[in-house]
Amino acid sequence: MRFGLIGKNISYSFSQAYFSNKFKQLKLPANRYDNFDLEDIEALPQVLKDYPELKGLNVTIPYKESVIPFLNKLSKKAEKIGAVNTIKFLKNGGLKGYNTDCYGFKKSIEPFIKKHHKKALILGTGGASKAIAFSLKELGIKYKYVSRSPVKSNLSYDDLNEKIITQHQIIINCTPLGTFPKIDECPNIPYEYISENHLLYDLVYNPKRSLFLTNGEQRGAVITNGLKMLEFQAEKAWEIWNN
């Protein structure tokens, strides 16, 4: 059986190595996992045509939202979140979208949450951030989005001051800033207000310790990257594909 990942500039991706290794462990030598690096989501139908043996796909930046019109059905969670990172090929030929990011994030952040972690800042407003917001709501943690072009109740990076940073003791980077090879980049927030009470979570996992996390660690914050989230969401995707 054939599986794969659709995204843009995804040569660095975790998924191909993870699933290829999984197939070896499960002694499934006929299975394979490919990266489909698409310049535009409009190329997806051609991929489906060229690879009729596909049984499941993962979806990454920047297509977690724009892939939805190409699907026939959505799971309840994916519909609520408004983003998809897993696609199952149905027996009737249709495509069903799921969101396993929310599961992976919730399971990976829970061990780090303390009683004082009541408010969070979500850096970025893309498809991944929507799953993060959904999970925070489930955990009873209030949140604010931070974006370069804020709308409605979102904050801009210029809005961030000592009071806001102090009040929001979980900060989650949902942007690709700091991803290899551009490891000298990070979200533009006032790191000087980060303290040992903060938890910094970065969805970036390559490098293991991004500049965002390093800046937090230097100020005593608890830090974690997105690798565990990826592992949990990948296992949930495998479960969906084989259910």
C-alpha positions as a Markdown table, in Angstrom:
| # | Residue | x | y | z |
|---|---|---|---|---|
| 1 | Met | 0.0 | 0.0 | 0.0 |
| 2 | Arg | 1.1 | 3.5 | -0.7 |
| 3 | Phe | 0.8 | 6.5 | 1.7 |
| 4 | Gly | 2.3 | 10.0 | 1.5 |
| 5 | Leu | 2.6 | 13.6 | 2.6 |
| 6 | Ile | 1.4 | 16.7 | 0.6 |
| 7 | Gly | 2.9 | 20.1 | 1.4 |
| 8 | Lys | 5.3 | 22.6 | 0.1 |
| 9 | Asn | 9.1 | 22.6 | 0.6 |
| 10 | Ile | 8.8 | 19.4 | 2.6 |
| 11 | Ser | 12.2 | 17.7 | 2.0 |
| 12 | Tyr | 12.9 | 18.1 | 5.7 |
| 13 | Ser | 9.7 | 16.4 | 6.8 |
| 14 | Phe | 9.6 | 13.9 | 9.7 |
| 15 | Ser | 6.8 | 11.8 | 8.2 |
| 16 | Gln | 8.6 | 9.9 | 5.4 |
| 17 | Ala | 11.3 | 8.6 | 7.7 |
| 18 | Tyr | 8.9 | 7.8 | 10.5 |
| 19 | Phe | 6.5 | 5.8 | 8.4 |
| 20 | Ser | 9.2 | 4.1 | 6.4 |
| 21 | Asn | 10.7 | 2.9 | 9.7 |
| 22 | Lys | 7.3 | 1.8 | 10.9 |
| 23 | Phe | 6.7 | -0.3 | 7.9 |
| 24 | Lys | 10.0 | -2.1 | 8.6 |
| 25 | Gln | 9.1 | -2.7 | 12.2 |
| 26 | Leu | 5.7 | -4.1 | 11.2 |
| 27 | Lys | 7.4 | -6.1 | 8.4 |
| 28 | Leu | 5.3 | -4.5 | 5.7 |
| 29 | Pro | 8.0 | -4.3 | 2.9 |
| 30 | Ala | 5.4 | -3.6 | 0.2 |
| 31 | Asn | 4.2 | -0.4 | 1.9 |
| 32 | Arg | 5.8 | 2.9 | 1.0 |
| 33 | Tyr | 5.5 | 6.5 | 2.0 |
| 34 | Asp | 6.3 | 9.4 | -0.4 |
| 35 | Asn | 6.6 | 13.1 | -0.2 |
| 36 | Phe | 4.4 | 15.0 | -2.7 |
| 37 | Asp | 5.9 | 18.5 | -2.8 |
| 38 | Leu | 3.2 | 20.6 | -4.5 |
| 39 | Glu | 3.8 | 24.1 | -5.8 |
| 40 | Asp | 0.0 | 24.6 | -5.5 |
| 41 | Ile | -2.8 | 22.6 | -4.0 |
| 42 | Glu | -4.5 | 22.6 | -7.4 |
| 43 | Ala | -1.9 | 19.9 | -8.3 |
| 44 | Leu | -3.5 | 17.4 | -5.9 |
| 45 | Pro | -6.0 | 15.9 | -8.4 |
| 46 | Gln | -3.1 | 15.0 | -10.7 |
| 47 | Val | -1.3 | 13.3 | -7.8 |
| 48 | Leu | -4.4 | 11.2 | -7.1 |
| 49 | Lys | -4.7 | 10.3 | -10.8 |
| 50 | Asp | -1.0 | 9.4 | -11.1 |
| 51 | Tyr | -1.0 | 7.3 | -7.9 |
| 52 | Pro | -4.3 | 5.3 | -7.8 |
| 53 | Glu | -2.8 | 2.9 | -5.2 |
| 54 | Leu | -2.7 | 5.6 | -2.5 |
| 55 | Lys | -4.6 | 4.7 | 0.7 |
| 56 | Gly | -3.8 | 7.6 | 2.9 |
| 57 | Leu | -2.2 | 11.0 | 3.0 |
| 58 | Asn | -0.9 | 13.4 | 5.6 |
| 59 | Val | -1.2 | 17.2 | 4.9 |
| 60 | Thr | 1.2 | 19.8 | 6.1 |
| 61 | Ile | 2.0 | 23.5 | 5.6 |
| 62 | Pro | 0.6 | 25.4 | 3.8 |
| 63 | Tyr | -2.4 | 23.2 | 2.7 |
| 64 | Lys | -4.2 | 22.2 | 5.9 |
| 65 | Glu | -7.1 | 24.5 | 5.1 |
| 66 | Ser | -6.9 | 24.8 | 1.3 |
| 67 | Val | -7.2 | 21.0 | 0.9 |
| 68 | Ile | -10.7 | 20.9 | 2.3 |
| 69 | Pro | -12.6 | 21.7 | -1.0 |
| 70 | Phe | -10.9 | 18.6 | -2.6 |
| 71 | Leu | -12.4 | 16.3 | 0.0 |
| 72 | Asn | -15.8 | 14.5 | 0.1 |
| 73 | Lys | -16.3 | 14.3 | 3.8 |
| 74 | Leu | -14.8 | 15.7 | 7.1 |
| 75 | Ser | -14.7 | 14.2 | 10.5 |
| 76 | Lys | -16.6 | 16.1 | 13.2 |
| 77 | Lys | -13.4 | 17.4 | 14.7 |
| 78 | Ala | -11.9 | 18.5 | 11.4 |
| 79 | Glu | -15.1 | 20.3 | 10.5 |
| 80 | Lys | -15.1 | 22.2 | 13.9 |
| 81 | Ile | -11.4 | 23.0 | 13.6 |
| 82 | Gly | -11.5 | 24.0 | 9.9 |
| 83 | Ala | -8.2 | 22.3 | 9.1 |
| 84 | Val | -7.2 | 18.8 | 7.9 |
| 85 | Asn | -3.8 | 17.0 | 8.3 |
| 86 | Thr | -4.9 | 13.4 | 7.5 |
| 87 | Ile | -6.8 | 12.0 | 4.6 |
| 88 | Lys | -8.4 | 8.6 | 4.4 |
| 89 | Phe | -9.2 | 7.0 | 1.0 |
| 90 | Leu | -12.7 | 5.5 | 1.4 |
| 91 | Lys | -13.8 | 2.3 | -0.2 |
| 92 | Asn | -16.3 | 4.1 | -2.4 |
| 93 | Gly | -13.5 | 6.2 | -3.8 |
| 94 | Gly | -14.2 | 9.3 | -1.8 |
| 95 | Leu | -11.7 | 11.2 | 0.4 |
| 96 | Lys | -12.4 | 11.9 | 4.1 |
| 97 | Gly | -10.4 | 14.5 | 6.1 |
| 98 | Tyr | -9.4 | 14.2 | 9.7 |
| 99 | Asn | -7.4 | 16.3 | 12.1 |
| 100 | Thr | -5.0 | 14.4 | 14.3 |
| 101 | Asp | -2.9 | 17.5 | 15.1 |
| 102 | Cys | -5.3 | 18.3 | 18.0 |
| 103 | Tyr | -4.8 | 14.8 | 19.5 |
| 104 | Gly | -1.0 | 15.0 | 19.1 |
| 105 | Phe | -0.8 | 18.5 | 20.6 |
| 106 | Lys | -3.0 | 17.8 | 23.6 |
| 107 | Lys | -1.3 | 14.6 | 24.4 |
| 108 | Ser | 2.2 | 16.1 | 24.1 |
| 109 | Ile | 1.6 | 19.3 | 26.1 |
| 110 | Glu | -0.5 | 17.9 | 29.0 |
| 111 | Pro | 2.6 | 16.6 | 31.0 |
| 112 | Phe | 4.0 | 20.2 | 31.1 |
| 113 | Ile | 0.9 | 22.1 | 32.2 |
| 114 | Lys | 0.9 | 23.5 | 35.7 |
| 115 | Lys | -1.9 | 25.1 | 37.7 |
| 116 | His | -0.7 | 28.6 | 36.9 |
| 117 | His | -0.9 | 27.9 | 33.1 |
| 118 | Lys | -4.3 | 29.5 | 32.5 |
| 119 | Lys | -3.8 | 31.6 | 29.4 |
| 120 | Ala | -1.9 | 31.1 | 26.1 |
| 121 | Leu | -0.6 | 33.0 | 23.2 |
| 122 | Ile | -0.8 | 31.2 | 19.8 |
| 123 | Leu | 1.8 | 32.7 | 17.4 |
| 124 | Gly | 0.4 | 32.3 | 13.8 |
| 125 | Thr | -3.1 | 31.8 | 12.4 |
| 126 | Gly | -2.6 | 29.0 | 9.9 |
| 127 | Gly | -4.2 | 25.5 | 9.8 |
| 128 | Ala | -2.0 | 24.2 | 12.6 |
| 129 | Ser | -2.9 | 27.0 | 14.9 |
| 130 | Lys | -6.6 | 26.1 | 14.6 |
| 131 | Ala | -6.0 | 22.6 | 16.0 |
| 132 | Ile | -3.9 | 24.1 | 18.8 |
| 133 | Ala | -6.8 | 26.5 | 19.7 |
| 134 | Phe | -9.2 | 23.6 | 19.7 |
| 135 | Ser | -7.1 | 21.6 | 22.1 |
| 136 | Leu | -6.5 | 24.5 | 24.4 |
| 137 | Lys | -10.2 | 25.0 | 24.6 |
| 138 | Glu | -10.6 | 21.3 | 25.6 |
| 139 | Leu | -8.0 | 21.8 | 28.3 |
| 140 | Gly | -9.8 | 24.9 | 29.7 |
| 141 | Ile | -7.0 | 27.3 | 28.7 |
| 142 | Lys | -7.9 | 30.7 | 27.4 |
| 143 | Tyr | -5.9 | 31.8 | 24.4 |
| 144 | Lys | -5.2 | 34.8 | 22.0 |
| 145 | Tyr | -3.9 | 34.6 | 18.5 |
| 146 | Val | -0.9 | 36.7 | 17.5 |
| 147 | Ser | -0.4 | 37.5 | 13.9 |
| 148 | Arg | 1.3 | 40.0 | 11.6 |
| 149 | Ser | -2.1 | 41.1 | 10.2 |
| 150 | Pro | -4.5 | 40.9 | 13.1 |
| 151 | Val | -8.2 | 40.7 | 12.6 |
| 152 | Lys | -11.1 | 40.9 | 15.2 |
| 153 | Ser | -9.8 | 40.1 | 18.6 |
| 154 | Asn | -6.3 | 38.9 | 17.5 |
| 155 | Leu | -3.2 | 40.6 | 18.7 |
| 156 | Ser | -0.4 | 41.9 | 16.6 |
| 157 | Tyr | 3.3 | 41.4 | 17.4 |
| 158 | Asp | 3.5 | 45.1 | 18.1 |
| 159 | Asp | 0.8 | 44.7 | 20.8 |
| 160 | Leu | 2.9 | 42.4 | 22.9 |
| 161 | Asn | 4.1 | 44.1 | 26.0 |
| 162 | Glu | 5.2 | 43.1 | 29.5 |
| 163 | Lys | 1.6 | 42.8 | 30.8 |
| 164 | Ile | 0.4 | 40.5 | 28.0 |
| 165 | Ile | 3.5 | 38.3 | 28.1 |
| 166 | Thr | 3.3 | 38.0 | 31.9 |
| 167 | Gln | -0.4 | 37.2 | 31.8 |
| 168 | His | -0.1 | 34.5 | 29.1 |
| 169 | Gln | 2.3 | 31.9 | 30.5 |
| 170 | Ile | 2.0 | 29.4 | 27.6 |
| 171 | Ile | 3.4 | 30.6 | 24.3 |
| 172 | Ile | 3.1 | 28.3 | 21.3 |
| 173 | Asn | 4.9 | 29.0 | 18.0 |
| 174 | Cys | 2.7 | 27.7 | 15.1 |
| 175 | Thr | 4.7 | 29.6 | 12.5 |
| 176 | Pro | 7.5 | 27.9 | 10.4 |
| 177 | Leu | 10.0 | 30.5 | 11.7 |
| 178 | Gly | 13.2 | 28.8 | 12.8 |
| 179 | Thr | 12.8 | 25.7 | 10.7 |
| 180 | Phe | 16.0 | 24.3 | 9.2 |
| 181 | Pro | 17.8 | 25.7 | 7.3 |
| 182 | Lys | 16.7 | 29.1 | 8.5 |
| 183 | Ile | 17.6 | 28.4 | 12.1 |
| 184 | Asp | 18.6 | 32.0 | 12.9 |
| 185 | Glu | 14.9 | 33.1 | 12.7 |
| 186 | Cys | 12.3 | 33.3 | 15.4 |
| 187 | Pro | 9.0 | 35.0 | 16.2 |
| 188 | Asn | 9.4 | 38.6 | 17.1 |
| 189 | Ile | 8.2 | 38.7 | 20.7 |
| 190 | Pro | 9.6 | 40.5 | 23.7 |
| 191 | Tyr | 11.6 | 37.6 | 25.2 |
| 192 | Glu | 12.9 | 39.8 | 28.0 |
| 193 | Tyr | 9.5 | 39.3 | 29.8 |
| 194 | Ile | 9.7 | 35.5 | 29.7 |
| 195 | Ser | 10.2 | 34.0 | 33.1 |
| 196 | Glu | 10.5 | 30.6 | 34.8 |
| 197 | Asn | 6.7 | 30.5 | 35.0 |
| 198 | His | 6.4 | 30.3 | 31.2 |
| 199 | Leu | 6.0 | 27.2 | 29.0 |
| 200 | Leu | 7.2 | 27.7 | 25.5 |
| 201 | Tyr | 6.1 | 25.1 | 22.9 |
| 202 | Asp | 7.4 | 25.2 | 19.4 |
| 203 | Leu | 5.7 | 23.1 | 16.6 |
| 204 | Val | 9.1 | 23.4 | 14.8 |
| 205 | Tyr | 11.1 | 20.2 | 15.5 |
| 206 | Asn | 14.0 | 20.6 | 13.2 |
| 207 | Pro | 16.3 | 21.8 | 14.8 |
| 208 | Lys | 15.4 | 20.2 | 18.1 |
| 209 | Arg | 16.0 | 23.4 | 20.0 |
| 210 | Ser | 14.9 | 26.4 | 17.9 |
| 211 | Leu | 16.0 | 29.9 | 18.5 |
| 212 | Phe | 12.5 | 30.6 | 19.9 |
| 213 | Leu | 13.0 | 27.8 | 22.5 |
| 214 | Thr | 16.6 | 28.8 | 23.2 |
| 215 | Asn | 15.5 | 32.4 | 24.0 |
| 216 | Gly | 12.9 | 31.0 | 26.4 |
| 217 | Glu | 15.3 | 28.5 | 28.0 |
| 218 | Gln | 17.8 | 31.3 | 28.7 |
| 219 | Arg | 15.2 | 33.1 | 30.8 |
| 220 | Gly | 14.3 | 30.0 | 32.8 |
| 221 | Ala | 11.1 | 28.9 | 30.9 |
| 222 | Val | 10.2 | 25.3 | 30.4 |
| 223 | Ile | 10.5 | 24.4 | 26.7 |
| 224 | Thr | 9.4 | 21.6 | 24.4 |
| 225 | Asn | 9.4 | 21.1 | 20.6 |
| 226 | Gly | 6.8 | 19.5 | 18.4 |
| 227 | Leu | 8.4 | 16.1 | 17.9 |
| 228 | Lys | 6.2 | 14.2 | 20.3 |
| 229 | Met | 3.1 | 15.9 | 18.8 |
| 230 | Leu | 4.1 | 14.6 | 15.4 |
| 231 | Glu | 4.6 | 11.1 | 16.7 |
| 232 | Phe | 1.2 | 11.0 | 18.4 |
| 233 | Gln | -0.6 | 12.5 | 15.4 |
| 234 | Ala | 1.2 | 10.1 | 13.1 |
| 235 | Glu | 0.1 | 7.1 | 15.2 |
| 236 | Lys | -3.5 | 8.4 | 15.2 |
| 237 | Ala | -3.3 | 8.8 | 11.4 |
| 238 | Trp | -2.1 | 5.2 | 11.0 |
| 239 | Glu | -5.0 | 4.1 | 13.2 |
| 240 | Ile | -7.5 | 6.0 | 11.0 |
| 241 | Trp | -6.0 | 4.6 | 7.7 |
| 242 | Asn | -6.2 | 1.1 | 9.0 |
| 243 | Asn | -9.6 | 1.2 | 10.8 |
